[in-house]
Amino acid sequence: EAAIAAISEKDVVWLKSLKNPPEVIKQVFDCVLILRQMPLDPFALVEREPTRLEAAAMRSREARTGGAPGAKPLAIAPSWGRSLPMLASADFLRALVHFDKDHMTDETIELLQPYTGLPDFNVTGARRAAPALAGLVQWVLSLVQFHAAARRIRPVLDKLAVAEAEKHAHERRLSEAEAALAATQAEVAAMQARFEAA
């Protein structure tokens, strides 16, 4: 929530005004669309500009091999056009703050991996492109981490729930047995009292 709190309405207005934003902005909003289970454009790969590290590696490879420049890296074609209506929504930030992180699926996280695995998909890279974007990148990465932690903890919580249900069942049976014992003891005491009176 702190990551989203860092984004203001002014930032959202600025992001909406971008006609052709940097790739990292498009990638982050593709991730938001995926997390919110909103439609994206049909899948397509496009060439993208290499990062500084990738460009340096490409130049090094060219120098070693004496060959032509290598092909540009590929990326998923962004769905920026689909992000704009989401950004225009009056409750965009509220929807992110109240996002139901407990119901993210493994498939959703798997769909995010091509984006979150990119070298520039981090808070620093986002801040370079647009300071307003850093909070959204942090939000996406935090949700991915939360899901991974929840996946590890879920089996333990499931076992705990089963153990608690068994405990409640045993406590109920014990209570019933104690009530039956008390009734039997009362019956014995009544019979004992009649026997002694006779």
C-alpha positions in Angstrom: 0.0 0.0 0.0 2.9 2.4 0.7 4.1 1.9 -2.9 0.7 3.0 -4.2 0.4 5.8 -1.7 3.5 7.3 -3.4 1.5 7.8 -6.6 -0.7 10.9 -6.8 -3.6 11.8 -9.0 -1.3 14.3 -10.7 1.0 11.4 -11.6 -1.9 9.5 -13.0 -2.9 12.5 -15.1 0.7 12.8 -16.4 0.9 9.1 -17.3 -2.5 9.3 -19.2 -1.1 12.2 -21.2 1.8 10.2 -22.6 1.1 9.2 -26.3 4.1 6.9 -26.7 5.7 6.4 -23.3 9.1 4.6 -22.7 8.9 0.8 -22.8 9.2 0.3 -19.1 6.0 2.4 -18.5 4.2 0.2 -21.0 5.6 -3.0 -19.4 4.5 -1.9 -15.9 1.0 -1.2 -17.1 0.8 -4.5 -18.8 1.6 -6.0 -15.4 -1.2 -4.0 -13.8 -3.6 -5.2 -16.5 -2.5 -8.8 -15.8 -2.9 -8.5 -12.1 -6.3 -7.0 -12.4 -7.2 -9.7 -14.9 -8.1 -7.2 -17.6 -7.6 -8.0 -21.3 -4.4 -7.4 -23.1 -3.8 -7.1 -26.9 -3.1 -10.4 -28.6 0.3 -11.8 -28.0 3.1 -10.6 -30.3 6.8 -10.2 -30.1 8.5 -7.0 -31.2 12.1 -5.9 -31.3 13.0 -3.6 -28.4 15.9 -1.4 -27.7 18.6 -3.2 -25.8 19.5 -2.1 -22.3 22.9 -0.6 -21.7 24.3 -3.9 -20.6 22.8 -5.8 -23.5 24.1 -3.1 -25.9 27.6 -3.4 -24.4 27.5 -7.2 -24.7 26.3 -6.9 -28.4 29.2 -4.6 -29.2 31.6 -6.9 -27.5 30.3 -9.9 -29.4 30.6 -7.9 -32.7 34.2 -6.9 -31.9 35.1 -10.5 -31.0 33.5 -12.1 -34.0 34.0 -9.2 -36.5 30.5 -9.8 -37.6 27.4 -7.8 -38.2 25.5 -6.4 -35.3 23.3 -8.9 -33.5 19.5 -8.9 -33.6 17.8 -6.6 -31.2 16.2 -8.4 -28.2 12.6 -9.3 -28.4 9.8 -8.2 -26.0 6.1 -8.8 -25.8 4.2 -6.1 -27.7 2.7 -3.8 -25.1 -1.0 -3.2 -24.6 -0.7 0.6 -23.8 -4.0 1.3 -25.6 -5.7 -1.0 -23.1 -4.0 0.7 -20.2 -5.4 4.1 -21.0 -9.1 3.3 -20.1 -7.9 1.7 -16.9 -5.9 4.9 -16.0 -8.9 7.0 -16.9 -11.0 5.2 -14.3 -11.8 7.4 -11.4 -11.1 4.6 -8.9 -7.8 3.4 -10.5 -5.6 4.1 -7.4 -8.4 2.9 -5.0 -8.6 -0.4 -7.0 -4.9 -0.9 -6.5 -5.0 -0.1 -2.8 -7.8 -2.6 -2.3 -6.4 -5.3 -4.7 -7.2 -8.8 -3.4 -3.7 -10.2 -3.2 -4.9 -13.4 -1.5 -6.5 -14.7 -4.7 -3.7 -14.3 -7.1 -3.0 -17.5 -9.0 0.2 -19.2 -10.0 -0.9 -18.6 -13.7 -1.1 -14.8 -13.0 2.4 -14.8 -11.6 3.6 -16.9 -14.5 2.2 -14.3 -16.9 4.1 -11.6 -15.1 7.5 -13.3 -15.4 8.4 -12.1 -18.9 8.0 -8.6 -17.6 9.5 -8.9 -14.1 12.4 -10.8 -15.5 13.5 -7.9 -17.7 16.8 -6.2 -16.6 15.2 -2.8 -16.3 12.1 -3.9 -14.5 13.1 -2.5 -11.1 12.4 0.5 -9.0 15.6 2.3 -10.2 14.9 1.7 -13.9 11.3 2.9 -13.4 12.3 6.0 -11.5 14.7 6.9 -14.4 11.8 6.6 -16.9 9.2 8.3 -14.6 9.4 8.9 -10.9 5.6 8.2 -10.6 6.3 4.7 -11.9 8.6 3.6 -9.1 5.6 3.0 -6.8 3.8 0.8 -9.4 6.9 -1.3 -10.0 7.4 -1.8 -6.3 3.7 -2.7 -6.0 4.0 -5.4 -8.8 7.3 -6.8 -7.4 5.8 -6.9 -3.9 2.8 -8.8 -5.1 5.0 -11.3 -6.8 7.1 -11.7 -3.6 3.9 -12.0 -1.5 2.5 -14.8 -3.7 5.8 -16.7 -3.4 5.7 -16.4 0.4 2.0 -17.3 0.5 2.7 -20.4 -1.6 5.3 -21.6 0.9 3.1 -20.9 3.8 -0.2 -22.2 2.4 0.5 -25.9 3.1 1.4 -25.1 6.7 -1.8 -23.0 7.1 -3.9 -25.8 5.5 -2.4 -28.3 8.0 -3.1 -25.9 10.9 -6.7 -25.6 9.7 -7.1 -29.4 9.7 -5.5 -29.7 13.1 -7.8 -27.0 14.5 -10.8 -28.7 13.1 -9.7 -32.0 14.6 -9.1 -30.3 17.9 -12.6 -28.8 17.9 -14.1 -32.2 17.0 -12.1 -33.8 19.9 -13.2 -31.1 22.3 -16.8 -31.6 21.3 -16.6 -35.4 21.9 -14.8 -34.7 25.2 -17.5 -32.3 26.2 -20.2 -34.9 25.3 -18.3 -37.6 27.2 -18.0 -35.4 30.2 -21.7 -34.6 30.1 -22.5 -38.3 29.9 -20.2 -39.0 32.8 -21.8 -36.3 34.9 -25.2 -37.7 34.1 -24.1 -41.2 35.0 -22.4 -40.0 38.2 -25.7 -38.1 39.1 -27.6 -41.3 38.5 -25.2 -43.4 40.6 -25.4 -40.8 43.4 -29.2 -40.9 43.3 -29.2 -44.7 43.4 -26.7 -44.6 46.3 -28.8 -42.2 48.2 -31.9 -44.4 47.7 -29.9 -47.5 48.7 -28.7 -45.8 51.9 -32.2 -44.6 52.7 -33.6 -48.1 52.3 
